[in-house]
Amino acid sequence: MKQMIEEIEVRAREELFINIQPIQAAGRLTPEAMKAIIAYGDGYSTCDWCMAPFRLDKIRMPPINEFHVKLAKFVGMDQARVVPGARRGFQAVVSSLVEKGDSVIVSALAHYTEFLAVENVGGIVKEVPLNEENIVTGENTAQKIEKVKKETGKLPKLIMMDHFDYMFGNEHDIHGIAKVAKEYDVPFLANCAYSLGVMPVNGKEMGADFLVGSGHKSFASPAPSGILATTNEWAEKVFRTTQMVGDLTGRKFGIKEVEMMGCTLMGANLIAMMASFPAVHERVKHWDDEIKKANYFIDEFLKIEGNKVLSEMPRKHTLTKVDTTGSFDKIARTHKRRGFFFSDELKKRRIIGEFAGATRQWKLNTYGLTWDQIKYLAEAFQDIAKKYGMNVA
Ligand SMILES: *Cc1c(COP(=O)(O)O)cnc(C)c1O
Protein backbone atom coordinates (compact mmCIF):
# COMPACT_ATOMS: atom_id res chain seq x y z
CA MET A 1 0.00 0.00 0.00
CA LYS A 2 1.59 3.24 -1.18
CA GLN A 3 -1.15 5.73 -0.54
CA MET A 4 -2.97 6.45 2.69
CA ILE A 5 -5.79 8.10 0.78
CA GLU A 6 -6.02 8.96 -2.87
CA GLU A 7 -2.94 10.87 -4.07
CA ILE A 8 -1.41 11.21 -0.58
CA GLU A 9 1.52 8.92 0.03
CA VAL A 10 2.13 6.94 3.16
CA ARG A 11 5.03 8.62 4.94
CA ALA A 12 7.20 6.04 6.62
CA ARG A 13 10.65 7.57 6.30
CA GLU A 14 11.29 7.56 10.02
CA GLU A 15 10.08 3.97 10.37
CA LEU A 16 11.91 2.50 7.38
CA PHE A 17 15.14 4.50 7.24
CA ILE A 18 17.84 6.22 9.22
CA ASN A 19 17.01 9.84 8.46
CA ILE A 20 19.88 12.37 8.58
CA GLN A 21 17.88 15.25 7.08
CA PRO A 22 19.24 18.45 8.69
CA ILE A 23 15.98 20.13 9.77
CA GLN A 24 13.87 17.08 10.61
CA ALA A 25 15.87 15.33 13.30
CA ALA A 26 14.68 16.97 16.52
CA GLY A 27 11.15 17.69 15.39
CA ARG A 28 10.25 14.01 15.17
CA LEU A 29 7.25 13.38 17.36
CA THR A 30 7.18 11.43 20.58
CA PRO A 31 4.52 8.67 20.78
CA GLU A 32 2.71 10.90 23.28
CA ALA A 33 2.55 13.73 20.74
CA MET A 34 1.20 11.33 18.12
CA LYS A 35 -1.61 10.31 20.48
CA ALA A 36 -2.34 13.96 21.26
CA ILE A 37 -2.70 14.77 17.57
CA ILE A 38 -5.28 12.06 17.11
CA ALA A 39 -7.24 12.99 20.23
CA TYR A 40 -7.15 16.75 19.67
CA GLY A 41 -7.17 16.84 15.88
CA ASP A 42 -10.60 18.41 15.54
CA GLY A 43 -10.47 22.13 14.75
CA TYR A 44 -11.00 24.18 17.90
CA SER A 45 -10.63 21.17 20.20
CA THR A 46 -8.76 23.11 22.89
CA CYS A 47 -11.71 25.46 23.28
CA ASP A 48 -13.93 22.92 25.13
CA TRP A 49 -13.28 24.54 28.49
CA CYS A 50 -12.32 28.03 27.45
CA MET A 51 -13.86 30.39 30.02
CA ALA A 52 -13.81 34.14 30.53
CA PRO A 53 -11.53 36.04 29.95
CA PHE A 54 -11.19 33.84 26.87
CA ARG A 55 -7.59 33.42 25.91
CA LEU A 56 -5.69 30.28 24.90
CA ASP A 57 -2.96 30.59 27.53
CA LYS A 58 -5.58 30.95 30.30
CA ILE A 59 -7.33 27.61 29.61
CA ARG A 60 -7.09 25.23 32.60
CA MET A 61 -8.48 22.05 31.04
CA PRO A 62 -6.39 20.56 29.53
CA PRO A 63 -3.74 22.41 31.60
CA ILE A 64 -2.63 24.92 28.94
CA ASN A 65 -2.25 27.67 31.53
CA GLU A 66 0.05 25.53 33.64
CA PHE A 67 2.06 24.57 30.55
CA HIS A 68 2.78 28.22 29.78
CA VAL A 69 4.10 28.73 33.31
CA LYS A 70 6.28 25.61 33.08
CA LEU A 71 7.54 26.60 29.66
CA ALA A 72 8.66 30.04 30.85
CA LYS A 73 10.51 28.39 33.75
CA PHE A 74 12.06 25.78 31.44
CA VAL A 75 13.59 28.48 29.21
CA GLY A 76 14.55 30.75 32.11
CA MET A 77 12.28 33.67 31.27
CA ASP A 78 9.30 35.34 32.99
CA GLN A 79 6.62 34.74 30.38
CA ALA A 80 6.13 32.47 27.42
CA ARG A 81 3.68 32.09 24.57
CA VAL A 82 3.30 29.43 21.93
CA VAL A 83 3.47 30.68 18.35
CA PRO A 84 3.18 29.09 14.88
CA GLY A 85 6.92 28.62 14.39
CA ALA A 86 10.03 30.54 15.43
CA ARG A 87 9.36 32.91 12.51
CA ARG A 88 6.11 34.11 14.12
CA GLY A 89 8.09 34.81 17.28
CA PHE A 90 10.51 37.04 15.37
CA GLN A 91 7.56 38.69 13.67
CA ALA A 92 5.80 39.53 16.95
CA VAL A 93 8.94 41.10 18.42
CA VAL A 94 10.00 42.97 15.30
CA SER A 95 6.52 44.30 14.66
CA SER A 96 6.37 45.63 18.24
CA LEU A 97 9.81 47.26 18.25
CA VAL A 98 10.78 48.19 14.71
CA GLU A 99 9.34 50.85 12.43
CA LYS A 100 9.88 51.73 8.81
CA GLY A 101 13.50 52.66 8.13
CA ASP A 102 14.82 51.30 11.45
CA SER A 103 17.90 49.07 11.49
CA VAL A 104 18.01 45.58 12.95
CA ILE A 105 21.31 43.83 13.61
CA VAL A 106 21.43 40.20 12.47
CA SER A 107 24.18 37.69 11.76
CA ALA A 108 25.79 37.08 8.38
CA LEU A 109 24.33 33.59 8.88
CA ALA A 110 20.84 34.81 9.81
CA HIS A 111 17.92 32.64 8.78
CA TYR A 112 15.73 33.96 5.95
CA THR A 113 12.75 34.25 8.32
CA GLU A 114 14.65 36.91 10.29
CA PHE A 115 15.08 38.91 7.08
CA LEU A 116 11.38 38.54 6.29
CA ALA A 117 10.28 39.62 9.77
CA VAL A 118 12.26 42.84 9.34
CA GLU A 119 11.16 43.39 5.74
CA ASN A 120 7.54 42.95 6.78
CA VAL A 121 7.64 46.18 8.82
CA GLY A 122 9.86 48.13 6.43
CA GLY A 123 12.98 47.77 8.59
CA ILE A 124 16.51 47.20 7.27
CA VAL A 125 18.79 44.31 8.21
CA LYS A 126 22.42 45.00 9.02
CA GLU A 127 24.57 41.90 9.07
CA VAL A 128 27.45 41.26 11.43
CA PRO A 129 30.40 39.63 9.63
CA LEU A 130 31.78 36.28 10.76
CA ASN A 131 35.26 35.80 12.14
CA GLU A 132 37.74 33.34 10.56
CA GLU A 133 36.04 30.44 12.36
CA ASN A 134 32.59 31.38 11.02
CA ILE A 135 31.49 32.62 14.42
CA VAL A 136 29.66 35.83 15.27
CA THR A 137 31.38 37.56 18.20
CA GLY A 138 30.39 40.34 20.59
CA GLU A 139 33.26 42.41 19.28
CA ASN A 140 32.10 42.25 15.66
CA THR A 141 28.57 43.03 16.80
CA ALA A 142 29.77 46.15 18.62
CA GLN A 143 31.65 47.28 15.52
CA LYS A 144 28.56 46.84 13.38
CA ILE A 145 26.46 48.85 15.84
CA GLU A 146 29.03 51.66 15.67
CA LYS A 147 28.91 51.55 11.90
CA VAL A 148 25.11 51.71 11.82
CA LYS A 149 25.17 54.59 14.30
CA LYS A 150 27.63 56.50 12.14
CA GLU A 151 25.81 55.85 8.89
CA THR A 152 22.22 56.40 10.04
CA GLY A 153 22.69 58.62 13.07
CA LYS A 154 20.60 56.15 15.08
CA LEU A 155 21.12 53.00 17.07
CA PRO A 156 19.56 49.80 15.74
CA LYS A 157 16.18 48.96 17.29
CA LEU A 158 16.92 45.29 17.86
CA ILE A 159 19.70 42.71 17.80
CA MET A 160 18.60 39.29 16.61
CA MET A 161 21.21 36.53 16.84
CA ASP A 162 21.27 32.80 16.33
CA HIS A 163 22.50 30.65 19.20
CA PHE A 164 23.37 27.94 16.66
CA ASP A 165 23.09 28.87 12.99
CA TYR A 166 21.32 26.77 10.34
CA MET A 167 24.27 26.76 7.94
CA PHE A 168 27.13 25.26 9.96
CA GLY A 169 25.48 24.47 13.27
CA ASN A 170 28.17 26.61 14.89
CA GLU A 171 27.71 28.07 18.36
CA HIS A 172 27.86 31.86 18.39
CA ASP A 173 29.03 34.15 21.16
CA ILE A 174 25.57 34.77 22.62
CA HIS A 175 26.92 35.94 26.00
CA GLY A 176 29.32 38.38 24.38
CA ILE A 177 26.61 39.69 22.08
CA ALA A 178 24.16 40.06 24.98
CA LYS A 179 26.77 42.09 26.85
CA VAL A 180 27.23 44.41 23.90
CA ALA A 181 23.44 44.74 23.56
CA LYS A 182 23.26 45.84 27.23
CA GLU A 183 26.08 48.33 26.77
CA TYR A 184 24.29 50.00 23.86
CA ASP A 185 20.89 49.51 25.50
CA VAL A 186 19.49 47.74 22.44
CA PRO A 187 17.03 44.87 23.07
CA PHE A 188 18.39 41.42 22.25
CA LEU A 189 16.55 38.44 20.78
CA ALA A 190 18.28 35.06 21.04
CA ASN A 191 17.19 32.80 18.19
CA CYS A 192 17.31 29.33 19.68
CA ALA A 193 15.53 27.50 16.84
CA TYR A 194 18.32 24.91 16.78
CA SER A 195 18.92 24.70 20.53
CA LEU A 196 15.75 25.14 22.62
CA GLY A 197 14.40 21.64 23.16
CA VAL A 198 17.59 19.69 22.51
CA MET A 199 20.02 21.23 25.00
CA PRO A 200 19.64 23.24 28.20
CA VAL A 201 18.81 26.86 27.29
CA ASN A 202 18.30 29.64 29.82
CA GLY A 203 17.31 33.02 28.44
CA LYS A 204 18.17 35.11 31.50
CA GLU A 205 21.57 33.44 31.85
CA MET A 206 22.15 34.24 28.20
CA GLY A 207 21.22 37.86 28.87
CA ALA A 208 18.39 37.75 26.33
CA ASP A 209 15.37 40.05 26.36
CA PHE A 210 13.58 37.69 24.00
CA LEU A 211 14.04 34.00 23.42
CA VAL A 212 12.61 32.21 20.41
CA GLY A 213 12.42 28.47 19.80
CA SER A 214 10.95 26.22 17.14
CA GLY A 215 8.54 23.44 18.09
CA HIS A 216 8.82 21.58 14.80
CA LYS A 217 12.59 21.94 14.60
CA SER A 218 13.75 21.14 18.11
CA PHE A 219 10.82 20.35 20.41
CA ALA A 220 9.41 17.07 19.03
CA SER A 221 6.29 18.90 17.89
CA PRO A 222 4.18 19.20 14.75
CA ALA A 223 4.37 22.15 12.38
CA PRO A 224 3.67 24.89 12.88
CA SER A 225 4.69 25.38 16.48
CA GLY A 226 7.17 27.52 18.34
CA ILE A 227 7.94 29.44 21.50
CA LEU A 228 8.36 33.11 22.28
CA ALA A 229 9.53 33.98 25.77
CA THR A 230 10.46 37.29 27.35
CA THR A 231 10.94 39.23 30.57
CA ASN A 232 8.10 40.94 32.46
CA GLU A 233 9.52 44.26 31.32
CA TRP A 234 9.24 43.45 27.62
CA ALA A 235 6.06 41.42 27.94
CA GLU A 236 4.11 44.64 28.40
CA LYS A 237 5.13 45.76 24.96
CA VAL A 238 5.17 42.54 22.94
CA PHE A 239 2.19 40.92 24.67
CA ARG A 240 0.17 44.15 24.80
CA THR A 241 -3.59 43.66 24.81
CA THR A 242 -6.10 45.16 22.40
CA GLN A 243 -7.23 48.75 22.91
CA MET A 244 -9.43 48.90 19.83
CA VAL A 245 -13.07 49.94 20.20
CA GLY A 246 -15.71 49.39 17.51
CA ASP A 247 -16.92 52.78 16.33
CA LEU A 248 -20.46 51.56 15.78
CA THR A 249 -20.90 48.88 18.40
CA GLY A 250 -18.43 50.05 21.02
CA ARG A 251 -17.15 46.50 21.24
CA LYS A 252 -13.82 45.77 22.94
CA PHE A 253 -11.98 42.48 23.16
CA GLY A 254 -10.46 42.59 26.60
CA ILE A 255 -7.22 40.69 27.09
CA LYS A 256 -6.67 39.42 23.56
CA GLU A 257 -3.05 40.07 22.64
CA VAL A 258 -2.51 42.00 19.43
CA GLU A 259 0.69 40.32 18.25
CA MET A 260 -0.76 36.87 19.00
CA MET A 261 -3.95 37.66 17.06
CA GLY A 262 -5.77 36.69 20.24
CA CYS A 263 -5.02 32.98 20.28
CA THR A 264 -2.23 31.12 18.51
CA LEU A 265 -1.85 27.34 18.51
CA MET A 266 -5.45 26.30 18.83
CA GLY A 267 -5.82 22.53 18.94
CA ALA A 268 -3.64 19.54 18.24
CA ASN A 269 -0.33 21.36 17.75
CA LEU A 270 -0.37 22.83 21.22
CA ILE A 271 -1.56 19.64 22.91
CA ALA A 272 1.16 17.72 21.06
CA MET A 273 3.79 20.17 22.35
CA MET A 274 2.44 19.68 25.85
CA ALA A 275 2.50 15.91 25.37
CA SER A 276 6.15 16.02 24.24
CA PHE A 277 7.20 18.40 26.98
CA PRO A 278 8.12 15.79 29.64
CA ALA A 279 10.31 13.96 27.11
CA VAL A 280 11.88 17.21 25.93
CA HIS A 281 12.44 18.32 29.53
CA GLU A 282 14.33 15.07 30.08
CA ARG A 283 16.21 14.85 26.78
CA VAL A 284 17.98 18.20 27.10
CA LYS A 285 19.90 16.67 30.02
CA HIS A 286 21.42 14.15 27.62
CA TRP A 287 22.77 16.61 25.06
CA ASP A 288 26.31 15.51 25.99
CA ASP A 289 25.55 12.04 24.62
CA GLU A 290 24.23 13.52 21.38
CA ILE A 291 27.48 15.46 21.02
CA LYS A 292 29.56 12.37 21.71
CA LYS A 293 27.68 10.48 19.00
CA ALA A 294 27.97 13.37 16.54
CA ASN A 295 31.73 13.60 17.09
CA TYR A 296 32.16 9.85 16.84
CA PHE A 297 30.38 9.86 13.49
CA ILE A 298 32.33 12.86 12.21
CA ASP A 299 35.67 11.32 13.24
CA GLU A 300 34.78 8.16 11.30
CA PHE A 301 33.52 10.24 8.37
CA LEU A 302 36.87 12.07 8.24
CA LYS A 303 38.74 8.78 7.88
CA ILE A 304 37.55 8.74 4.27
CA GLU A 305 40.25 10.38 2.18
CA GLY A 306 39.12 13.72 0.75
CA ASN A 307 36.24 14.27 3.20
CA LYS A 308 36.12 17.60 4.99
CA VAL A 309 34.01 19.23 7.67
CA LEU A 310 33.08 22.91 7.20
CA SER A 311 31.51 23.37 10.65
CA GLU A 312 33.57 24.19 13.75
CA MET A 313 35.44 21.24 15.28
CA PRO A 314 35.02 19.40 17.54
CA ARG A 315 31.27 19.54 17.02
CA LYS A 316 29.09 21.25 19.57
CA HIS A 317 25.93 20.43 17.65
CA THR A 318 24.50 17.42 15.81
CA LEU A 319 23.96 19.52 12.66
CA THR A 320 27.12 19.52 10.55
CA LYS A 321 28.08 20.88 7.15
CA VAL A 322 30.40 18.57 5.28
CA ASP A 323 32.36 18.79 2.03
CA THR A 324 32.79 15.69 -0.09
CA THR A 325 34.16 17.44 -3.20
CA GLY A 326 37.44 15.56 -2.75
CA SER A 327 35.77 12.16 -2.34
CA PHE A 328 32.23 11.25 -3.43
CA ASP A 329 32.02 14.13 -5.89
CA LYS A 330 35.00 12.73 -7.82
CA ILE A 331 32.94 9.61 -8.53
CA ALA A 332 29.83 11.67 -9.36
CA ARG A 333 31.72 13.53 -12.12
CA THR A 334 31.94 10.41 -14.30
CA HIS A 335 29.08 8.29 -12.96
CA LYS A 336 26.06 7.94 -15.25
CA ARG A 337 23.75 8.74 -12.31
CA ARG A 338 25.91 11.79 -11.43
CA GLY A 339 25.47 12.84 -7.81
CA PHE A 340 22.51 10.51 -7.49
CA PHE A 341 24.86 7.53 -7.34
CA PHE A 342 25.57 8.61 -3.77
CA SER A 343 21.89 8.88 -2.81
CA ASP A 344 21.33 5.46 -4.44
CA GLU A 345 24.12 3.89 -2.40
CA LEU A 346 22.86 5.44 0.82
CA LYS A 347 19.28 4.44 0.12
CA LYS A 348 20.34 0.85 -0.55
CA ARG A 349 21.73 0.93 2.98
CA ARG A 350 18.47 2.39 4.28
CA ILE A 351 19.86 5.87 4.87
CA ILE A 352 18.05 8.97 3.63
CA GLY A 353 17.96 12.71 4.25
CA GLU A 354 21.14 13.85 2.49
CA PHE A 355 20.30 16.41 -0.20
CA ALA A 356 19.58 14.11 -3.15
CA GLY A 357 22.19 14.50 -5.87
CA ALA A 358 24.49 16.73 -3.79
CA THR A 359 28.07 15.48 -3.49
CA ARG A 360 29.94 18.69 -2.74
CA GLN A 361 28.76 20.66 0.27
CA TRP A 362 25.78 19.37 2.18
CA LYS A 363 24.43 19.05 5.71
CA LEU A 364 23.46 16.19 7.96
CA ASN A 365 22.02 15.86 11.43
CA THR A 366 22.55 12.86 13.69
CA TYR A 367 20.24 13.99 16.50
CA GLY A 368 18.36 11.16 18.18
CA LEU A 369 20.14 8.24 16.51
CA THR A 370 21.13 5.39 18.81
CA TRP A 371 24.77 4.33 19.17
CA ASP A 372 24.01 1.30 16.98
CA GLN A 373 22.56 3.53 14.29
CA ILE A 374 25.52 5.94 14.53
CA LYS A 375 28.01 3.10 14.09
CA TYR A 376 26.00 1.65 11.23
CA LEU A 377 25.88 5.09 9.58
CA ALA A 378 29.65 5.56 9.87
CA GLU A 379 30.29 2.08 8.45
CA ALA A 380 27.89 2.70 5.58
CA PHE A 381 29.78 5.83 4.45
CA GLN A 382 33.11 3.99 4.68
CA ASP A 383 31.65 1.02 2.86
CA ILE A 384 30.52 3.20 -0.05
CA ALA A 385 33.94 4.89 -0.15
CA LYS A 386 35.73 1.53 -0.31
CA LYS A 387 33.39 0.25 -2.99
CA TYR A 388 34.49 3.12 -5.25
CA GLY A 389 38.16 2.71 -4.48
CA MET A 390 38.66 5.51 -1.98
CA ASN A 391 41.12 5.20 0.86
CA VAL A 392 39.73 4.79 4.36
CA ALA A 393 42.21 5.29 7.19
C1 LIG B 1 14.66 26.61 11.30
C2 LIG B 1 15.13 27.95 11.69
C3 LIG B 1 14.24 29.03 11.78
C4 LIG B 1 12.77 28.92 11.40
O1 LIG B 1 12.06 28.19 12.34
P1 LIG B 1 10.48 27.97 12.17
O2 LIG B 1 10.07 27.39 13.47
O3 LIG B 1 10.30 27.02 11.02
O4 LIG B 1 9.86 29.30 11.89
C5 LIG B 1 14.73 30.25 12.20
N1 LIG B 1 16.02 30.41 12.52
C6 LIG B 1 16.90 29.41 12.44
C7 LIG B 1 18.32 29.65 12.84
C8 LIG B 1 16.50 28.15 12.03
O5 LIG B 1 17.39 27.16 11.96
The ligand as a MOL file (V3000), in Angstrom:
LIG
                    3D

  0  0  0     0  0            999 V3000
M  V30 BEGIN CTAB
M  V30 COUNTS 15 15 0 0 0
M  V30 BEGIN ATOM
M  V30 1 C 14.6610 26.6110 11.3020 0
M  V30 2 C 15.1270 27.9520 11.6950 0
M  V30 3 C 14.2410 29.0310 11.7810 0
M  V30 4 C 12.7700 28.9200 11.4010 0
M  V30 5 O 12.0620 28.1910 12.3450 0
M  V30 6 P 10.4800 27.9730 12.1660 0
M  V30 7 O 10.0700 27.3870 13.4700 0
M  V30 8 O 10.2980 27.0190 11.0200 0
M  V30 9 O 9.8630 29.2960 11.8870 0
M  V30 10 C 14.7260 30.2450 12.2020 0
M  V30 11 N 16.0230 30.4080 12.5180 0
M  V30 12 C 16.9040 29.4060 12.4430 0
M  V30 13 C 18.3160 29.6480 12.8400 0
M  V30 14 C 16.4960 28.1520 12.0290 0
M  V30 15 O 17.3940 27.1640 11.9570 0
M  V30 END ATOM
M  V30 BEGIN BOND
M  V30 1 1 1 2
M  V30 2 1 2 3
M  V30 3 2 2 14
M  V30 4 1 3 4
M  V30 5 2 3 10
M  V30 6 1 4 5
M  V30 7 1 5 6
M  V30 8 2 6 7
M  V30 9 1 6 8
M  V30 10 1 6 9
M  V30 11 1 10 11
M  V30 12 2 11 12
M  V30 13 1 12 13
M  V30 14 1 12 14
M  V30 15 1 14 15
M  V30 END BOND
M  V30 END CTAB
M  END
